[in-house]
Amino acid sequence: MQTVMFSRARRRTRGQTMTEFALVVPVLMLLIMGVLDGALLMFSVGTARFAAAEGSRVASTLGNAATTDTQAVQTIRDNVGTTRLFTVTEVDIYKLNQDGNGNLTPDPTYFNRYALDGTPMTSPVPWPPAQRNVGNGTSDFIGITVNYTYTWKAGFFAPLGPIRTTAVSYVRLEPQSY
């Protein structure tokens, strides 16, 4: 008699386990996919920030050399070209003005826009490298912005649409003479 009751109880728990599994798995999969997509987004943000910082470092070092913008965009392309997680739509290289409190603001008249392949989006370039001040103690500040678009990979957040965001880096041009 006990054997029969044990057998019935086991069958009931097996059905209960299957029902719980069917209810929990979709929620668990959504959670895993959300974490995965969030991790890929954070990796993309970090990569774009690193690329902008490396591009501004190269631009700062080269100062007013004729190939400064080309090499800065090439550095950005080399850093983001290794990943296919996001698409760079534009690279902006611009002059920054410093106010009396030390705050930096972009100067809209000296704003160079480039595609990721290095072709200028404005012609002629408003702030050619030869016009940059690289004097000791008086050198210009340069800003680089990488505009990029991240598309959701797992599909759960796809109805929200792609994320368009930027990575920004500011640095002072290195003096070319002391």
C-alpha positions as a printed Julia matrix, in Angstrom:
178×3 Matrix{Float64}:
  0.0    0.0     0.0
  2.75   2.42    0.79
  4.44   1.67   -2.51
  1.37   2.75   -4.47
  1.06   6.04   -2.59
  4.77   6.76   -3.04
  4.42   6.11   -6.76
  1.46   8.5    -7.07
  3.22  11.23   -5.1
  6.23  10.89   -7.37
  4.11  11.28  -10.48
  2.5   14.43   -9.09
  5.86  16.04   -8.28
  7.16  15.2   -11.74
  4.24  17.07  -13.29
  4.7   19.93  -10.84
  8.4   20.16  -11.71
  7.63  20.31  -15.43
  5.06  23.06  -14.87
  7.46  25.11  -12.75
 10.19  24.6   -15.33
  7.87  25.79  -18.12
  7.02  28.92  -16.12
 10.56  29.79  -15.0
 12.56  29.15  -18.21
 11.1   32.02  -20.31
 11.73  34.51  -17.51
 15.22  33.13  -16.99
 16.0   33.34  -20.73
 14.79  36.95  -20.87
 17.0   37.79  -17.91
 20.04  36.1   -19.46
 19.52  37.79  -22.83
 19.06  41.17  -21.13
 22.29  40.75  -19.18
 24.1   39.64  -22.35
 22.83  42.64  -24.34
 23.72  45.0   -21.49
 27.23  43.57  -21.34
 27.7   44.01  -25.1
 26.45  47.59  -24.84
 28.9   48.37  -22.02
 31.73  46.81  -24.01
 30.78  49.02  -26.98
 30.75  52.13  -24.78
 34.18  51.27  -23.4
 35.6   50.59  -26.85
 34.28  53.88  -28.24
 35.64  55.84  -25.26
 39.04  54.19  -25.62
 39.08  54.96  -29.36
 38.19  58.62  -28.75
 40.92  58.91  -26.08
 43.53  57.29  -28.34
 42.51  59.54  -31.24
 42.83  62.66  -29.1
 46.2   61.46  -27.78
 47.49  61.05  -31.33
 46.08  64.45  -32.35
 47.66  66.07  -29.29
 51.06  64.56  -30.0
 51.07  65.49  -33.69
 49.84  69.05  -33.02
 49.76  71.02  -36.27
 51.26  68.4   -38.59
 49.46  68.18  -41.93
 48.32  64.59  -41.32
 47.05  65.06  -37.77
 43.34  64.57  -38.48
 43.99  61.68  -40.87
 46.1   59.85  -38.32
 43.66  60.54  -35.48
 40.76  59.12  -37.51
 42.96  56.17  -38.53
 43.68  55.46  -34.85
 39.96  55.54  -34.07
 39.25  53.26  -37.04
 41.94  50.81  -35.87
 40.41  50.64  -32.39
 36.75  50.27  -33.37
 37.39  48.25  -36.52
 38.15  45.13  -34.49
 34.55  44.92  -33.23
 31.33  44.68  -35.19
 29.1   45.45  -32.23
 28.39  49.07  -33.19
 28.63  51.37  -36.19
 30.56  54.64  -36.13
 28.56  57.27  -38.0
 30.87  60.28  -37.62
 34.12  61.46  -36.04
 34.28  65.13  -35.02
 37.56  66.95  -34.36
 37.14  70.46  -33.0
 38.75  73.35  -31.16
 37.83  73.97  -27.55
 37.66  77.42  -25.97
 38.61  77.84  -22.34
 36.79  80.42  -20.22
 38.14  82.18  -17.11
 37.01  79.33  -14.84
 38.81  76.69  -16.88
 35.66  75.27  -18.48
 36.05  73.98  -22.04
 33.38  74.52  -24.67
 33.43  73.51  -28.35
 33.96  76.33  -30.82
 31.27  75.89  -33.52
 33.34  77.69  -36.17
 36.26  75.24  -35.88
 34.46  71.91  -36.18
 35.8   69.23  -38.54
 33.5   66.31  -39.39
 34.84  63.06  -40.83
 33.43  59.71  -41.86
 35.16  56.7   -40.32
 37.07  56.11  -43.55
 38.69  59.57  -43.11
 36.83  61.52  -45.78
 35.79  65.02  -44.65
 32.04  65.62  -44.4
 32.57  69.37  -44.82
 34.71  70.97  -47.47
 36.92  72.86  -46.95
 37.85  71.67  -43.48
 37.02  74.56  -41.08
 40.0   73.95  -38.76
 42.96  72.61  -40.74
 45.84  71.28  -38.64
 48.19  74.03  -39.87
 46.04  76.65  -38.06
 46.38  74.99  -34.66
 48.33  76.82  -31.98
 51.05  74.58  -30.53
 53.06  77.24  -28.71
 54.51  76.56  -25.29
 51.92  77.58  -22.66
 49.44  78.9   -25.24
 48.53  75.75  -27.17
 44.93  75.02  -28.19
 42.65  72.42  -26.66
 41.3   69.78  -29.02
 38.18  67.67  -28.67
 37.28  64.45  -30.44
 33.79  63.01  -30.48
 32.99  59.56  -31.85
 29.3   59.3   -32.8
 28.13  55.71  -32.98
 25.02  53.54  -33.1
 24.52  50.34  -31.12
 21.9   47.87  -32.34
 20.46  45.4   -29.84
 21.71  41.86  -30.47
 19.36  39.6   -28.49
 16.18  41.06  -29.95
 14.42  41.56  -26.62
 15.13  45.3   -26.64
 14.87  45.62  -30.45
 11.46  47.37  -30.29
 13.21  50.22  -28.45
 15.3   50.87  -31.57
 19.04  51.39  -31.87
 20.94  53.55  -29.41
 22.75  56.57  -30.85
 25.38  57.9   -28.49
 28.8   59.54  -28.37
 32.22  59.12  -26.82
 34.1   62.37  -26.11
 37.72  63.14  -25.26
 39.34  66.54  -24.59
 43.08  67.17  -24.47
 45.54  70.04  -24.85
 47.81  70.05  -27.89
 51.42  69.23  -27.08
 53.78  72.19  -27.61
 55.98  71.56  -30.64
 58.76  73.83  -29.36
 59.95  74.79  -25.89
